[in-house]
Amino acid sequence: MITKLTKSTRRKKSRPDIDSYFLKMALIASERSTCRRHSVGAVLVKDKIVLSTGYNGAAKGAKDCLELGCLRDELGIKSGEKHEVCRAIHAEQNAIIQGSSKGVVLNDSIMYCTHTPCNICAKMMANAGVKEVVVFEEYSDNSFKDLFKELSIKVTFLPRPDLNIEFFE
């Protein structure tokens, strides 16, 4: 919902905190997902500046699951298993790839994501230098927890952000 504020309602405007702001961006990025199972979005941030974004979908130029159907569904593969069968590149992976391909330094960044990472994404985050992951949803694969604990990568769970957008005329 979009709310247009007038002079008489300006005092009522609520400004989201910084974590909700970046989580909302991750949620918006997830709208670009081409996965039939999960719409996932990710935003890499450092010093309150967006470094990169990503969503889950097929490789550039490749046909995706919206067009071809889901291989994992066709083969009866459960969520969180056999990631290599999937056509999609995960949102976290795409955010890391997009940032790195442009020469962006990701060390000490925060990954805002709609879901907790799979183990593969967790390892990529660790090597990219992500120091914290902020999410509002748990993914079925929670094997990332041991690695994050060992490497002191913080995981913060927050409520799903409010999707209302308020702006002044």
Secondary structure, DSSP 8 states (H G I E B T S, - for coil): -EEEE-TTTGGG-----HHHHHHHHHHHHHTT---SS---EEEEEETTEEEEEEE-EE-TTS--HHHH--HHHHTT--TTS-GGG-SEE-HHHHHHHHHHHTT---TTEEEEEEE---HHHHHHHHHHTEEEEEEEE--S--THHHHHHHHT-EEEE-------EEEE-
